[in-house]
Amino acid sequence: MLAVKGLSRAFGGVQAVDQVDFELKRNQVLGVIGPNGSGKTTLVNLITGFVRPDKGKVIFKGKNITKKPPYKVAQMGLARSFQMAKPFYQLEAYKNLNVALYSPRVKGLLGGKFGDRDAVAKDLLEEVGFERDSQVITQTASSLPHGYLKRLELAKCLALRPDLIVLDELFSGLSLAEVASMVPVIEKLVAQGKTLIMVEHRLRELFRIADQVLVLNFGRKIAQGNPTEVMDMPEVKSAYLGA
Ligand code: ADP
């Protein structure tokens, strides 16, 4: 599904991402962890075309997407969410899915047979935890609580019918109860065979979901493996605990 090779990017004197390599197979979930400032969001931005690499390659479904702009990457089926939700604040929650639902990708996939997009949007919002027929679905995004904005971010990704979804700290800013209700939503996507990359600080929840975990520190990949083996690695403990 995805191959990242020697990906590097500096900002001024800071090497934000440094020679990162990894591969991700279809139906797998890769967790990306690391201390603050270790390059996680920059890695997401490099993969999805929001930041250009100084060096390295991103291969998605066998195609080189390294220099493609974000909208082209999305149209190819690589969706991402933002740590800071970026909705259209004046639009109702479900109308926020229209950019994806009216995109050439979705039109192409459905061959013109789409039906009622509003109904599809509402179904998608229900899938990510909006209560059916409730006010939150028709509320403007500006008045949605933070937890729902994060759900909306996920629904926007799903609306694109993506092959790969990159979630940048989906759980950040959520209460424990909100995290607990979001986990089954993700688990359902995993059960459906979706391929995911999750940048996450909530390790306990991430380790339940992820097949593989990649650990960044100062922009470098310092470890990769299944959750149990990664947390036992001394270099990971010292990056986290400073020991
Ligand atoms: P993380 O997501 O792991 O917290 P980031 O990818 O946001 O880390 O940042 C990695 C490093 O790159 C940090 O030192 C950060 O300050 C720097 N950085 C990220 N984006 C920019 C930018 N647009 N301009 C300058 N420095 C940046």
Boltz pocket constraint, residues with backbone or C-beta under 6 A from the ligand:
constraints:
  - pocket:
      binder: B
      contacts: [[A, 11], [A, 12], [A, 14], [A, 15], [A, 16], [A, 34], [A, 35], [A, 36], [A, 37], [A, 38], [A, 39], [A, 40], [A, 41], [A, 42], [A, 43]]
      max_distance: 6.0
